[in-house]
Amino acid sequence: MKIFKSFILLTLFMLLTSWSASAGVSFSVQAPRQVVQGNKFNITFVLRNAEGEGFRAPQVGGSQLIYGPATSTSYSSQWINGVSSSSSSEEYTMTYKAIKPGRYTVGGAVIEAKGHRLVTNPITIEIVSSSRAASSSQQSQSVQIDNLDTQSSSSPVKSHDLFVRITLSKPRVYEQEAVVCTIKLYTKYQISQFMPTLQSSFNGFLIEDLPMQPSLNKIERVGGENYMVAVLKRCILFPQQSGKLTITSGDYDVTAVQYDTFRSMFGVIRQPVEKKLHVKSNSATVYITPLPNPKPATFNGAVGSFRVATSIKPQHLKTYETAALTYVISGTGNIKYLKTPTINFPSQFDVYDPQSTVKAGPVGGTVAGTTTINYTFIPQFTGNFDIPGTVFTYFNPETGKYVTLTTPKYNVNVAKGKGSPSAHYKKGLEQKNTDILHIKTGDLNLSKTHSYFITEFSYWLFYIIPLIAFIALLIYYRKTLKERSNLKLMKTKRANKIAKKRLKSARQYLNAHDSSKFYAEMLTALWGYLSDKLGIPVSALNKENIESELTKFGADQETTALVLSILDKCEFAQYAPASSDADMGEVLNSATDIMDKLENTKRK
């Protein structure tokens, strides 16, 4: 009897223990109520306080299984008032892609745990079309630069998430007044590749580029949202004409990085996905006010704020010895584009062509520096002479008025020096001192015989040669007029000459190890050369019509491919780390060879 009672008590204890152990076990499902067609979504089945086996996921209508199940396990324990407790969970995550819009009922998932068969409750998921999702503000989620969960590859890259913007420092300026132009890339995504396909247009301006290396190293807030920002180009513009001028920022091929997110036993896994985009250019407008009339007669186009000073060295002048008058213009504005002032030296001085040296660079929103002009002269006679002062007039855009500056005149005393007059003065002196010649004496070799000159061949040759020369000159003149009337032909003829002049500037940047300015000058030379050669404005030129126009011109496929390859190298190098001298030298040699090859190509 006692044994029977003990057996009953033991059975009751085991049943109570089993019930208490399984009382905390649960199997539930976590899923979104609504997903967008084409997007990926996760359904997670959670088993708590048990170890499961034989997991079977239900079918999900209107969707395609991409990955799963991805399992993860977690444990936790706590000690409260001397009593310990613990819990555990197992998660089974299935990743699907929404294919067909509609409402779908998802059945229960099945798992075995502690000898029991557990089933989750059915759920309903609605798949909405992408057009409906776009129109619903509840379904849109703003992309955040510091939240990769918002940068899903299933979402399109919208125009306000990645764009290029051009800004000007002033909306209205005078002719020749400096205005700062900045072109920036704004993006909420990381960028793996950036390639300009259409260059910025600055028609009607002279450009002073500011050195920089584009990089996404700044964050700016625009319209209440944060963006990573890279400055693509910054330059100072000097407008050359009045009226409304428009600047375009160019077109670009951009590769943005988005992410596919998966859950695995190791946690959340994000896989980068590259998406290629074509970013169209925007434009900015600036209104150019003409300089006020009447303009002073001494005004030569200087706009800004300037000072002038002059000096003569040596102070004590002597004949036949070199001296120099130095004219220095300093200040801010279009100082690099000033005309050389004219100084009226005495006629008794032998004057050489003036030599200018410009030392100027960007300062703030303009260009500042000095222009030094040296006038070299040699006095040819002794005495007192006056070198008149000069008048320098500039327009100050801050006050809207013309300002006239004057330099002092110099009264110089020229003493006798060693040496002799220069060649053209020496000839004049000899003629002045020998105006009466001696009578010629001796045998004059006079002849008593006479003949008619009209019978000589040389007489008729005197008329024939000028007639032939006149006809040849007339033919050449008519041919020249015809060629000059053909603007496209003239551009083609001078294309190589101008391009090689620019290549000379690029070689100087190569020698100075300045890769940024080197590739910028190479692009300017190549685009300008192809524009003149093919007769297409630079603003209308792109890689597609270059390829077709070169074929029409008569270039073979190899030559065309080399041209496009050089353009790609130069454009990529502008936004890449600094290149070696060997790389720049190879690009320069390739560009020279291809220009020579195109010059030797016979036009169809």
C-alpha positions as CSV (number, residue, x, y, z in Angstrom):
1,M,0.0,0.0,0.0
2,K,2.8,2.4,0.9
3,I,4.6,1.5,-2.4
4,F,1.4,2.4,-4.4
5,K,1.1,5.8,-2.6
6,S,4.7,6.6,-3.3
7,F,4.2,5.8,-7.0
8,I,1.1,8.1,-7.2
9,L,3.0,10.9,-5.5
10,L,6.0,10.5,-7.9
11,T,3.7,10.5,-10.9
12,L,1.9,13.7,-9.8
13,F,5.3,15.4,-9.1
14,M,6.6,14.6,-12.7
15,L,3.4,15.8,-14.2
16,L,3.6,19.1,-12.3
17,T,7.2,19.5,-13.2
18,S,6.5,18.9,-16.9
19,W,3.6,21.3,-16.8
20,S,5.7,24.1,-15.1
21,A,8.6,23.5,-17.5
22,S,6.4,23.8,-20.6
23,A,4.2,26.6,-19.2
24,G,6.7,29.3,-20.3
25,V,7.2,27.8,-23.9
26,S,5.7,29.8,-26.7
27,F,6.0,29.9,-30.5
28,S,5.0,33.2,-32.2
29,V,5.4,35.0,-35.6
30,Q,6.6,38.5,-36.4
31,A,5.7,39.9,-39.9
32,P,4.9,43.2,-41.6
33,R,1.2,43.9,-42.2
34,Q,1.9,45.5,-45.6
35,V,4.8,45.4,-48.0
36,V,5.5,47.1,-51.4
37,Q,5.6,45.1,-54.6
38,G,9.2,44.4,-55.6
39,N,10.6,45.0,-52.1
40,K,12.1,42.4,-49.8
41,F,10.6,41.6,-46.4
42,N,11.3,39.2,-43.5
43,I,9.0,36.9,-41.5
44,T,10.5,35.8,-38.2
45,F,9.2,32.9,-36.1
46,V,10.3,33.0,-32.4
47,L,10.4,30.0,-30.1
48,R,10.9,30.9,-26.4
49,N,12.2,28.9,-23.5
50,A,12.8,25.7,-25.5
51,E,15.0,24.0,-28.0
52,G,13.2,23.3,-31.2
53,E,13.7,20.8,-34.1
54,G,12.0,20.0,-37.3
55,F,11.1,23.6,-38.1
56,R,8.7,23.9,-41.2
57,A,7.8,27.3,-42.6
58,P,4.4,27.9,-44.3
59,Q,3.9,29.0,-47.9
60,V,3.6,32.7,-48.5
61,G,1.4,33.6,-51.5
62,G,2.3,36.3,-54.0
63,S,6.0,36.1,-52.9
64,Q,9.3,34.4,-53.7
65,L,11.5,32.9,-51.1
66,I,15.0,34.4,-51.3
67,Y,16.8,33.1,-48.2
68,G,16.0,31.1,-45.1
69,P,15.6,30.0,-42.5
70,A,18.4,32.1,-40.9
71,T,18.5,31.0,-37.2
72,S,19.8,32.9,-34.2
73,T,19.7,32.0,-30.5
74,S,19.8,34.2,-27.4
75,Y,19.9,33.5,-23.6
76,S,19.3,35.8,-20.6
77,S,19.3,35.3,-16.8
78,Q,18.6,37.4,-13.7
79,W,18.8,37.2,-9.9
80,I,16.1,39.0,-7.9
81,N,15.7,38.7,-4.1
82,G,17.7,35.5,-4.0
83,V,15.6,33.9,-6.7
84,S,17.2,33.2,-10.1
85,S,15.4,33.0,-13.4
86,S,16.4,32.5,-17.0
87,S,14.9,32.7,-20.5
88,S,16.0,31.8,-24.0
89,S,14.7,32.3,-27.6
90,E,15.3,30.8,-31.0
91,E,14.5,32.9,-34.1
92,Y,13.9,31.5,-37.6
93,T,13.9,34.3,-40.2
94,M,12.7,33.8,-43.7
95,T,13.4,36.5,-46.4
96,Y,10.9,36.9,-49.3
97,K,10.4,39.2,-52.2
98,A,6.9,40.6,-52.9
99,I,5.9,39.7,-56.4
100,K,2.1,40.0,-56.9
101,P,-0.2,42.6,-55.3
102,G,-3.0,41.3,-53.1
103,R,-4.0,40.1,-49.6
104,Y,-2.5,36.7,-48.6
105,T,-3.1,34.5,-45.5
106,V,0.1,32.9,-44.2
107,G,-0.5,29.6,-42.4
108,G,1.2,28.5,-39.2
109,A,4.8,27.4,-38.9
110,V,5.4,24.0,-37.2
111,I,8.2,23.0,-34.8
112,E,8.8,20.2,-32.2
113,A,9.8,21.4,-28.7
114,K,10.0,19.4,-25.5
115,G,8.0,16.6,-27.0
116,H,5.2,18.9,-28.1
117,R,4.2,20.0,-31.6
118,L,3.8,23.8,-31.7
119,V,2.1,25.8,-34.4
120,T,2.0,29.6,-34.9
121,N,-1.3,31.5,-35.5
122,P,-2.1,32.4,-39.2
123,I,-1.4,36.0,-40.3
124,T,-2.5,38.2,-43.2
125,I,0.0,40.1,-45.4
126,E,-1.0,42.7,-48.0
127,I,1.2,43.3,-51.0
128,V,0.5,46.8,-52.5
129,S,1.6,47.9,-56.0
130,S,4.6,50.2,-56.3
131,S,2.5,53.0,-57.7
132,R,0.1,52.9,-54.8
133,A,3.0,52.9,-52.4
134,A,4.6,55.9,-54.0
135,S,1.3,57.9,-53.6
136,S,1.0,57.0,-49.9
137,S,3.0,59.1,-47.6
138,Q,2.7,56.4,-44.9
139,Q,4.8,54.1,-47.0
140,S,7.6,56.5,-47.7
141,Q,10.7,56.6,-45.5
142,S,13.3,59.3,-45.8
143,V,16.8,58.1,-46.6
144,Q,19.3,58.9,-43.8
145,I,23.1,59.1,-44.3
146,D,23.8,57.4,-41.0
147,N,21.1,54.7,-41.2
148,L,21.8,51.8,-43.6
149,D,18.4,50.4,-42.9
150,T,16.9,53.3,-45.0
151,Q,19.3,52.6,-47.9
152,S,17.7,49.5,-49.2
153,S,18.5,48.4,-52.7
154,S,14.8,47.7,-53.3
155,S,14.1,51.4,-53.1
156,P,14.7,53.8,-56.0
157,V,17.3,56.5,-55.7
158,K,15.2,59.7,-55.8
159,S,16.2,63.0,-57.3
160,H,16.3,64.7,-53.9
161,D,18.5,62.0,-52.5
162,L,21.4,62.5,-55.0
163,F,21.8,65.7,-57.1
164,V,24.4,68.2,-58.4
165,R,23.8,71.9,-57.6
166,I,25.5,75.0,-59.0
167,T,25.5,78.2,-56.9
168,L,26.8,81.7,-57.6
169,S,28.1,84.2,-54.9
170,K,26.1,87.1,-56.5
171,P,22.9,87.2,-58.5
172,R,23.9,90.4,-60.3
173,V,27.3,91.9,-61.2
174,Y,28.9,94.4,-63.5
175,E,30.9,93.4,-66.6
176,Q,34.3,92.2,-65.6
177,E,33.3,92.0,-61.9
178,A,34.3,88.7,-60.2
179,V,31.6,86.2,-59.2
180,V,32.4,82.9,-57.5
181,C,30.8,79.7,-59.0
182,T,30.6,76.5,-56.9
183,I,29.4,73.1,-58.2
184,K,28.6,70.6,-55.4
185,L,27.5,67.0,-55.3
186,Y,24.8,66.3,-52.6
187,T,24.2,62.6,-51.7
188,K,22.7,60.5,-49.0
189,Y,24.4,57.4,-50.4
190,Q,28.1,56.5,-50.6
191,I,29.6,56.9,-54.1
192,S,31.8,54.3,-55.7
193,Q,32.3,55.9,-59.1
194,F,31.8,59.4,-60.5
195,M,32.4,60.4,-64.1
196,P,31.4,63.6,-65.9
197,T,29.9,63.1,-69.3
198,L,29.1,66.7,-70.2
199,Q,31.4,69.5,-69.2
200,S,30.1,72.6,-67.4
201,S,29.3,75.5,-69.7
202,F,30.7,79.0,-69.0
203,N,29.9,80.8,-72.2
204,G,30.6,84.5,-71.9
205,F,33.1,84.3,-69.0
206,L,36.8,84.2,-68.4
207,I,37.5,81.5,-65.7
208,E,40.0,81.4,-62.9
209,D,39.9,77.9,-61.4
210,L,40.5,77.4,-57.7
211,P,42.6,74.3,-56.7
212,M,40.7,71.5,-54.9
213,Q,40.4,67.7,-54.5
214,P,36.8,66.5,-54.6
215,S,35.9,64.3,-51.6
216,L,32.8,63.5,-49.6
217,N,34.2,64.9,-46.4
218,K,31.5,67.5,-45.4
219,I,27.9,67.3,-44.2
220,E,25.4,70.0,-45.0
221,R,21.8,70.4,-44.1
222,V,19.4,71.2,-47.0
223,G,15.6,71.4,-46.7
224,G,15.8,70.0,-43.2
225,E,17.8,66.9,-44.3
226,N,21.5,66.0,-44.0
227,Y,23.6,65.3,-47.1
228,M,27.2,64.3,-47.7
229,V,28.7,67.0,-49.9
230,A,31.7,67.1,-52.3
231,V,32.8,70.3,-54.0
232,L,33.3,69.2,-57.7
233,K,34.4,72.6,-59.0
234,R,35.0,76.1,-57.7
235,C,36.1,79.0,-59.9
236,I,36.0,82.8,-60.2
237,L,34.2,84.1,-63.3
238,F,34.7,87.4,-65.0
239,P,31.7,88.2,-67.3
240,Q,32.7,89.6,-70.7
241,Q,29.3,90.8,-71.9
242,S,26.2,92.3,-70.4
243,G,22.7,90.7,-70.2
244,K,21.5,87.4,-68.8
245,L,24.1,84.6,-68.8
246,T,23.3,81.0,-67.9
247,I,25.8,78.5,-66.5
248,T,25.2,74.7,-66.5
249,S,26.8,72.3,-64.1
250,G,27.3,69.5,-66.5
251,D,26.0,65.9,-66.7
252,Y,27.5,63.0,-64.7
253,D,27.4,59.2,-64.5
254,V,27.2,58.2,-60.8
255,T,27.4,54.8,-59.1
256,A,25.6,54.9,-55.7
257,V,25.9,52.2,-53.1
258,Q,22.8,50.7,-51.5
259,Y,22.4,47.6,-49.3
260,D,20.6,44.2,-49.2
261,T,19.9,43.3,-45.6
262,F,19.8,39.6,-44.4
263,R,19.5,38.0,-41.0
264,S,21.7,35.0,-40.3
265,M,22.9,33.0,-37.3
266,F,25.7,35.5,-37.0
267,G,23.4,38.5,-36.9
268,V,22.4,41.1,-39.5
269,I,24.4,40.9,-42.8
270,R,24.4,43.8,-45.2
271,Q,25.6,43.3,-48.8
272,P,26.5,46.4,-50.8
273,V,24.6,46.8,-54.2
274,E,25.8,49.3,-56.8
275,K,23.2,51.3,-58.8
276,K,24.3,53.3,-61.8
277,L,22.6,56.6,-62.3
278,H,22.8,59.5,-64.8
279,V,22.5,62.9,-63.1
280,K,21.3,65.7,-65.4
281,S,22.8,69.2,-65.1
282,N,21.0,72.1,-63.4
283,S,21.7,75.7,-64.3
284,A,22.2,79.1,-62.6
285,T,21.6,82.5,-64.0
286,V,23.5,85.7,-63.3
287,Y,22.5,89.2,-64.6
288,I,25.3,91.2,-66.0
289,T,24.9,95.0,-65.7
290,P,26.8,97.0,-68.4
291,L,29.4,99.5,-67.3
292,P,27.9,103.0,-67.1
293,N,28.2,105.5,-69.9
294,P,29.9,107.7,-70.8
295,K,33.2,105.8,-70.3
296,P,36.3,107.9,-69.8
297,A,38.6,108.0,-72.8
298,T,41.4,106.6,-70.6
299,F,39.4,103.6,-69.4
300,N,40.9,100.3,-70.8
301,G,38.6,97.7,-69.1
302,A,40.0,97.5,-65.5
303,V,37.3,96.6,-63.0
304,G,38.0,96.3,-59.3
305,S,40.1,98.3,-56.9
306,F,43.6,99.2,-57.9
307,R,46.7,101.3,-57.1
308,V,49.5,102.4,-59.4
309,A,53.2,103.4,-58.9
310,T,56.2,104.1,-61.1
311,S,59.9,104.3,-60.7
312,I,63.1,104.8,-62.9
313,K,66.4,103.1,-62.5
314,P,69.1,104.2,-62.5
315,Q,68.5,107.7,-61.2
316,H,71.4,109.2,-63.1
317,L,71.1,108.5,-66.9
318,K,73.9,108.4,-69.4
319,T,73.8,108.1,-73.2
320,Y,74.0,104.6,-74.7
321,E,73.3,103.0,-71.3
322,T,70.2,100.9,-70.6
323,A,67.6,102.3,-68.2
324,A,64.1,101.1,-67.2
325,L,60.8,102.7,-66.1
326,T,58.9,100.3,-63.9
327,Y,55.0,100.6,-63.8
328,V,53.3,98.6,-61.0
329,I,49.6,98.0,-60.8
330,S,48.3,96.3,-57.6
331,G,44.9,95.5,-56.2
332,T,41.9,93.2,-56.7
333,G,39.7,92.5,-59.7
334,N,40.5,91.4,-63.3
335,I,44.2,92.2,-62.8
336,K,45.3,89.3,-65.0
337,Y,43.5,90.8,-68.0
338,L,44.6,94.4,-67.9
339,K,46.0,96.1,-71.0
340,T,49.5,97.5,-71.0
341,P,49.5,101.3,-70.5
342,T,51.1,103.5,-73.2
343,I,54.0,105.8,-72.2
344,N,55.1,108.5,-74.6
345,F,58.9,108.5,-74.3
346,P,61.0,111.3,-75.9
347,S,61.9,110.6,-79.5
348,Q,65.6,110.8,-78.5
349,F,65.2,107.5,-76.6
350,D,65.5,104.1,-78.1
351,V,62.5,102.2,-76.5
352,Y,62.0,98.5,-76.5
353,D,58.7,96.5,-76.2
354,P,57.4,96.5,-72.6
355,Q,57.7,93.2,-70.6
356,S,54.9,92.3,-68.2
357,T,55.0,90.0,-65.1
358,V,51.7,89.1,-63.4
359,K,51.7,87.7,-59.8
360,A,48.1,87.1,-58.8
361,G,45.9,84.5,-57.4
362,P,42.4,83.9,-55.8
363,V,41.7,85.8,-52.6
364,G,38.2,85.3,-51.2
365,G,35.7,85.9,-54.0
366,T,38.1,87.6,-56.4
367,V,41.7,87.7,-57.7
368,A,44.4,89.9,-56.1
369,G,48.0,90.6,-56.9
370,T,50.3,92.8,-58.9
371,T,51.2,93.4,-62.5
372,T,54.7,94.7,-63.1
373,I,55.5,96.3,-66.5
374,N,59.1,97.1,-67.4
375,Y,59.8,99.7,-70.2
376,T,63.4,99.4,-71.2
377,F,64.9,102.4,-73.0
378,I,68.4,103.8,-74.0
379,P,69.0,107.6,-74.2
380,Q,70.8,108.5,-77.5
381,F,71.5,112.2,-76.7
382,T,72.6,114.4,-73.8
383,G,70.3,117.0,-72.3
384,N,67.1,117.4,-70.2
385,F,64.1,115.4,-71.2
386,D,60.5,115.0,-69.9
387,I,58.9,111.5,-69.6
388,P,55.2,112.4,-69.2
389,G,53.0,110.8,-66.5
390,T,50.2,108.4,-67.4
391,V,46.5,108.2,-66.5
392,F,45.0,104.9,-65.3
393,T,41.2,104.6,-65.0
394,Y,39.3,101.7,-63.5
395,F,35.7,101.1,-62.6
396,N,34.9,100.3,-58.9
397,P,31.9,98.0,-58.7
398,E,31.4,98.7,-55.0
399,T,30.8,102.4,-55.6
400,G,29.5,102.1,-59.2
401,K,31.9,104.9,-60.3
402,Y,35.0,105.3,-62.4
403,V,38.3,106.2,-60.6
404,T,41.2,107.9,-62.3
405,L,44.8,107.6,-61.0
406,T,47.8,109.6,-62.4
407,T,51.5,108.9,-62.2
408,P,54.0,111.7,-61.9
409,K,56.1,112.9,-64.9
410,Y,59.9,112.6,-64.8
411,N,62.4,115.3,-65.8
412,V,65.6,113.4,-66.4
413,N,69.1,114.8,-67.1
414,V,71.1,112.6,-69.5
415,A,74.9,112.9,-69.2
416,K,77.5,111.8,-71.7
417,G,78.2,108.1,-71.6
418,K,80.5,105.6,-73.2
419,G,79.6,103.8,-76.4
420,S,77.9,104.7,-79.6
421,P,74.3,105.2,-80.8
422,S,72.1,102.2,-81.6
423,A,71.9,101.1,-85.2
424,H,68.9,103.1,-86.4
425,Y,70.1,106.3,-84.7
426,K,73.6,105.8,-86.0
427,K,72.3,105.7,-89.6
428,G,70.3,108.9,-89.1
429,L,73.4,110.7,-87.6
430,E,75.6,109.7,-90.6
431,Q,73.0,111.1,-93.0
432,K,72.7,114.3,-91.0
433,N,76.4,115.0,-90.9
434,T,77.0,114.2,-94.6
435,D,74.3,116.2,-96.4
436,I,76.9,117.8,-98.8
437,L,78.9,115.2,-100.8
438,H,82.2,115.7,-102.6
439,I,82.3,116.2,-106.4
440,K,83.2,113.0,-108.1
441,T,86.5,113.2,-110.1
442,G,88.3,111.0,-112.6
443,D,87.1,108.9,-115.6
444,L,83.3,108.9,-115.7
445,N,83.2,106.0,-118.3
446,L,80.7,107.9,-120.5
447,S,79.6,106.2,-123.7
448,K,78.9,107.8,-127.1
449,T,76.8,105.0,-128.5
450,H,73.0,104.9,-127.9
451,S,70.3,102.3,-128.2
452,Y,66.5,102.3,-127.7
453,F,65.6,100.8,-124.3
454,I,62.2,99.7,-125.7
455,T,64.0,97.1,-127.9
456,E,65.6,95.5,-124.9
457,F,64.1,92.3,-123.3
458,S,64.5,93.8,-119.9
459,Y,62.1,96.6,-120.8
460,W,59.3,94.2,-121.5
461,L,60.2,92.1,-118.5
462,F,59.6,95.1,-116.4
463,Y,55.9,95.0,-117.4
464,I,55.5,91.2,-117.6
465,I,56.7,90.4,-114.1
466,P,54.4,92.8,-112.2
467,L,51.5,91.6,-114.4
468,I,52.1,88.0,-113.5
469,A,52.6,88.9,-109.8
470,F,49.3,90.9,-109.8
471,I,47.4,87.9,-111.3
472,A,48.9,85.5,-108.8
473,L,48.1,87.9,-105.9
474,L,44.5,88.2,-107.2
475,I,44.0,84.5,-107.3
476,Y,45.5,84.0,-103.9
477,Y,43.3,86.8,-102.5
478,R,40.1,85.3,-103.9
479,K,41.1,81.9,-102.5
480,T,41.8,83.4,-99.1
481,L,38.4,85.2,-99.1
482,K,36.6,82.0,-99.9
483,E,38.4,80.1,-97.2
484,R,37.7,82.8,-94.6
485,S,34.1,82.8,-95.4
486,N,34.0,79.1,-94.6
487,L,34.1,79.4,-90.8
488,K,34.0,75.6,-90.3
489,L,37.1,75.2,-92.6
490,M,39.0,77.9,-90.7
491,K,38.3,76.3,-87.4
492,T,39.5,73.0,-88.7
493,K,42.7,74.6,-90.0
494,R,43.6,76.2,-86.7
495,A,42.4,73.3,-84.5
496,N,45.8,71.6,-84.3
497,K,47.7,74.8,-83.8
498,I,45.5,75.9,-80.8
499,A,45.4,72.4,-79.3
500,K,49.2,72.1,-79.4
501,K,49.5,75.5,-77.7
502,R,47.4,74.2,-74.9
503,L,49.4,71.0,-74.7
504,K,52.4,73.2,-74.2
505,S,50.7,74.6,-71.1
506,A,49.8,71.1,-69.9
507,R,53.5,70.1,-70.2
508,Q,54.4,73.0,-67.9
509,Y,52.0,71.6,-65.3
510,L,53.5,68.2,-65.8
511,N,57.0,69.6,-65.1
512,A,55.5,71.3,-62.0
513,H,54.0,67.9,-60.9
514,D,50.5,69.5,-60.7
515,S,48.2,66.6,-61.8
516,S,45.0,68.5,-61.1
517,K,45.8,71.5,-63.4
518,F,47.5,69.1,-65.9
519,Y,44.4,67.0,-66.5
520,A,42.1,70.1,-66.5
521,E,44.3,71.7,-69.2
522,M,44.4,68.4,-71.2
523,L,40.6,68.1,-71.2
524,T,40.3,71.8,-72.3
525,A,42.7,71.1,-75.2
526,L,41.1,67.9,-76.3
527,W,37.5,69.2,-76.2
528,G,38.5,72.4,-77.9
529,Y,40.5,70.6,-80.6
530,L,37.6,68.1,-81.4
531,S,35.1,71.0,-81.4
532,D,37.2,72.9,-84.0
533,K,38.1,69.8,-86.0
534,L,34.6,68.5,-86.3
535,G,32.9,71.8,-86.5
536,I,30.6,71.2,-83.4
537,P,30.3,73.7,-80.5
538,V,31.8,72.5,-77.3
539,S,28.4,72.8,-75.5
540,A,26.9,70.3,-78.0
541,L,29.8,67.9,-77.9
542,N,29.6,64.6,-76.2
543,K,31.2,61.1,-76.5
544,E,28.4,59.7,-78.6
545,N,28.5,62.3,-81.3
546,I,32.4,62.4,-81.2
547,E,32.4,58.8,-82.2
548,S,30.0,59.2,-85.0
549,E,31.5,62.5,-86.3
550,L,35.1,61.0,-86.3
551,T,33.8,58.1,-88.4
552,K,32.2,60.6,-90.8
553,F,35.4,62.6,-90.8
554,G,37.4,59.6,-92.0
555,A,39.1,58.3,-88.8
556,D,39.3,54.6,-88.4
557,Q,37.9,52.7,-85.4
558,E,41.3,52.5,-83.7
559,T,41.8,56.2,-83.8
560,T,38.3,56.9,-82.5
561,A,38.8,54.4,-79.7
562,L,42.1,56.1,-78.7
563,V,40.4,59.6,-78.6
564,L,37.6,58.3,-76.3
565,S,40.1,56.4,-74.1
566,I,42.2,59.6,-73.6
567,L,39.1,61.6,-72.7
568,D,38.1,58.9,-70.2
569,K,41.5,58.8,-68.6
570,C,41.7,62.6,-68.1
571,E,38.1,62.8,-66.7
572,F,38.7,60.0,-64.3
573,A,42.1,61.4,-63.2
574,Q,40.4,64.7,-62.1
575,Y,38.6,62.9,-59.3
576,A,41.2,60.2,-58.5
577,P,44.3,60.6,-56.3
578,A,47.3,62.4,-57.7
579,S,48.8,60.6,-60.7
580,S,52.5,60.0,-61.2
581,D,54.6,61.9,-63.7
582,A,54.9,58.8,-65.8
583,D,51.1,58.5,-66.1
584,M,50.8,62.2,-67.0
585,G,53.6,61.9,-69.5
586,E,52.0,58.9,-71.2
587,V,48.6,60.8,-71.5
588,L,50.4,63.9,-73.0
589,N,52.3,61.8,-75.6
590,S,49.2,59.9,-76.5
591,A,47.2,63.1,-77.0
592,T,50.0,64.5,-79.2
593,D,50.2,61.4,-81.3
594,I,46.4,61.2,-81.8
595,M,46.3,64.9,-82.9
596,D,49.1,64.3,-85.4
597,K,47.2,61.2,-86.7
598,L,44.0,63.1,-87.1
599,E,45.8,65.9,-89.0
600,N,47.1,63.3,-91.4
601,T,43.7,61.8,-91.9
602,K,42.1,62.7,-95.2
603,R,38.6,64.1,-94.7
604,K,35.8,62.2,-96.4
